[in-house]
Amino acid sequence: MPENSAFLKGLTPEAKSALGGDMVEIKRFPFRVGRESRMFAPPSPVPDSRRRSDSTPNNDLYLIELGPLLNVSRVHFLIDRQVSGYLLVDRGSACGTLVEGEHVGERKKGGSRPLHHSDVIIVGTSESRYVFKFLILDKP
């Protein structure tokens, strides 16, 4: 296993709000990301660590989208840790995910791609408000 820690850094106001700050360490793998779809959704994105629920969550990070055009699927992508490094896996999302400009998934076909330090992740299409940077930092 890699001797480092993985982080997601928000690059847009919406991404930072979803993380509850500028950056969050990914401590549990696989780390699942998707759209909040429950009727009682809070008015702003809330990280899983602050969420209260009796049911097992589908995601570790919930993103909120309002309006008729949605970029984020309820089960969108996950980040997994492997012996060789990190991997982004599309979970059958409708719009896919852009990693460094490369499409992963879309049209519910799935797909995966290795993640590297400083890769930019756009959740959905290039019009998405959820843009993150994936960081790998050495453990002290």
C-alpha positions in Angstrom: 0.0 0.0 0.0 1.2 3.5 -0.7 2.8 5.3 2.3 0.9 8.5 1.8 -2.4 10.2 2.3 -5.0 11.2 -0.2 -6.9 14.5 -0.2 -9.7 16.2 -2.2 -9.3 19.9 -2.5 -12.2 22.1 -3.6 -11.5 24.4 -6.5 -14.9 26.0 -6.8 -17.2 27.5 -4.1 -19.6 24.6 -4.4 -16.8 22.0 -4.1 -15.4 23.7 -1.0 -18.9 23.9 0.5 -19.5 20.2 -0.1 -16.2 19.4 1.6 -17.0 21.6 4.6 -13.8 23.6 3.9 -11.0 23.8 1.4 -9.7 20.3 1.7 -10.5 16.9 3.2 -8.4 13.8 3.8 -9.8 10.6 2.4 -9.4 8.2 5.3 -11.7 5.3 4.2 -11.6 3.5 0.9 -13.4 3.2 -1.4 -14.5 6.8 -1.0 -17.9 7.2 -2.7 -19.3 10.5 -4.2 -22.8 11.2 -5.5 -25.8 13.5 -5.6 -28.0 14.1 -2.6 -31.4 12.9 -3.7 -33.4 12.6 -0.5 -36.5 14.8 -0.1 -35.3 16.2 3.2 -32.0 17.4 1.8 -30.4 20.3 3.7 -30.2 23.7 2.0 -26.4 23.3 1.5 -24.0 20.4 1.0 -23.1 18.5 4.1 -20.2 16.1 4.4 -21.1 12.5 5.5 -19.3 13.0 8.8 -21.8 15.6 9.8 -24.9 13.8 8.4 -27.4 12.0 10.7 -29.1 9.0 9.4 -30.2 5.5 10.6 -29.6 4.0 7.1 -26.2 3.1 5.6 -25.2 6.0 3.2 -24.7 5.4 -0.5 -21.9 8.0 -0.5 -19.2 9.4 1.7 -19.5 12.8 0.1 -22.9 14.2 -1.1 -23.2 16.9 -3.7 -26.3 19.0 -4.1 -27.7 20.1 -7.4 -30.8 22.1 -7.9 -32.5 22.7 -11.2 -33.6 20.7 -14.3 -30.0 20.0 -15.6 -28.1 17.6 -13.4 -24.4 16.8 -13.8 -24.1 14.6 -10.7 -25.7 11.1 -10.5 -26.9 9.7 -7.2 -24.0 7.2 -7.3 -21.4 9.0 -9.4 -17.8 7.8 -8.8 -15.5 6.4 -6.2 -11.9 6.7 -5.4 -10.1 3.5 -4.4 -6.7 2.8 -3.0 -4.7 -0.1 -4.5 -1.2 -1.4 -4.1 -0.1 0.5 -7.2 -1.8 3.8 -6.2 -5.2 5.4 -6.5 -8.0 4.7 -8.9 -11.1 6.7 -9.9 -14.0 4.4 -10.8 -17.2 5.7 -12.5 -20.2 4.0 -10.8 -22.4 4.1 -13.9 -23.1 7.8 -13.9 -25.1 9.5 -16.7 -22.6 12.3 -17.4 -19.3 10.7 -16.4 -16.4 12.4 -14.8 -13.5 14.4 -16.3 -10.1 13.7 -14.9 -7.4 16.0 -16.4 -9.8 16.5 -19.4 -10.2 12.8 -20.0 -13.8 11.3 -19.9 -14.3 8.5 -17.5 -17.7 6.8 -17.8 -20.8 8.6 -19.0 -24.0 7.2 -20.5 -24.0 4.7 -17.6 -21.2 2.6 -19.0 -18.8 2.9 -16.1 -15.0 3.0 -16.5 -11.9 3.7 -14.4 -8.6 5.7 -14.6 -5.6 5.9 -12.3 -5.4 9.1 -10.2 -2.2 11.0 -9.8 -1.1 13.9 -7.6 -2.7 17.2 -8.7 -5.2 15.6 -11.1 -8.3 17.8 -11.6 -11.6 16.0 -11.2 -14.8 17.6 -12.7 -17.9 15.8 -11.6 -20.2 15.5 -14.6 -19.7 17.6 -17.7 -17.3 20.5 -18.2 -20.2 22.8 -17.1 -20.3 21.2 -13.6 -19.9 23.5 -10.5 -18.1 20.6 -8.7 -14.4 20.8 -9.4 -11.8 19.1 -7.2 -8.1 18.5 -7.2 -6.8 15.1 -6.0 -3.7 15.4 -3.8 -1.3 12.7 -2.6 0.9 13.9 0.3 3.6 11.8 2.0 2.9 10.8 5.6 5.3 12.3 8.1 
